[in-house]
């Protein structure tokens, strides 16, 4: 079984969000399931020099971009047993950033067209092309519209994964002729048209053979208007070919027993050392030290979708009445950044607001925290709660998307469950869930049971990789 995994970013080469973690770790897990998977990315200027020097240049040529032609090159690199390809064009990709440019429609349509046109140069003819998010949606479109009649391409099936439906790649309609070079009939018939604009994700969804998303609950949610971002009708029409497979995390990377970022490494059998991480972090952040002071943490982009309005509404009241410490790490919208800074000013002995991002500090917070707060308004899958479970920081989450699929409410009678959950997007519900968690924390034996349950939860890629392999097989038989 041969799979070409197409993404706009992947660890360790380039990362702006969770897609990069998936694209970096899922192919590794698929290799363990005997899938011949290769990955293709743009060759960004920001890829670290150590990787650029190891790349082997395998192709130079030209590629049509509507009425003009552009240079296209292809480099190859083997990393941890997986072959990676990099589409080269310095005009498009040698920039200080990755997204958010005025010519993004041209840049990523070029990348999508290159993926298909460079298959002969790779000498790799996949059974399945696995595309991801709006940046790669046009691969599905171009495969059906530009390569039919060539049996090498006609055999290829496509799986399109939605990582976040909110970001769809919407551009002015004149890109149809000036950039994409496609017949206007594909706009007029609604395949690419979206409120009189061109929508890359919509095209990807319509032309994909199968669609997947990153949790089973999110696959259901996006078929409703509230979560559907104006594509719910299309997704309902594709419901028989829409699947949810929950993301995992790389357990070799996220491992408290070997994580060099931590003050003290630990595992489920040495939980006392987790508390050592707390006292060291308290010293580092200038908070009062105490192994039994409950530490509540947020590691997140500071944006509305993460449920921060609920925290803004209730955290002053919580801090006035509860003996807890609250640690925040992240950047985002300025009003939230300023509010958390103000909270730390109002409660200097209880709050540490770190308005930046540091991977080392993030790992230290996961290791130190008792409760990990993630009250998202919506969450396709979520990675924070998966890392928190691995490190024994008990997730307190809203029941949505992947949070619902991975955080199981603790039941003190059966002693099953790995976290605390509330259902309605309501600040008081969040506060009551936190009070339940703090009540459980007061019972040392009960809390230790919850932490053990969390750390024994398995959200590695092992099971998810098997599900993807089964889905690929189903596609090939189609």
Secondary structure, DSSP 8 states (H G I E B T S, - for coil): -EEEEE-S-BTTTB-SSHHHHHHHHHHHHHHHTT-EEEEEEE--TTS-HHHHHH-EEEEEEEEEETTEEEEEEEEEEEETTEEEEEEE-HHHH-SS-SS--TTHHHHHHHHHHHHHHTHHHHT---SEEEEETGGGHHHHHHHHHHSTT-HHHHT-EEEEEES-TT---EEETTHIIIII---THHHHTSSSEETTEEEHHHHHHHH-SEEEESSHHHHHHTTSHHHHTT-HHHHHHTGGGEEE------TTTS-TTT-TTSSS---TT-THHHHHHHHHHHHHHT----TTSEEEEEES-BSGGGTHHHHHHHHHHHHHHS-EEEEEE--B-HHHHHHHHHHHHHTTTTEEEE-S--HHHHHHHHHH-SEEEE--S--SS-SHHHHHHHHT-EEEEES-HHHHHH--B-BTTTTB-SEEEE-SS-HHHHHHHHHHHHHHHHSHHHHHHHHHHHHH---SSHHHHHHHHHHHHHHHH-
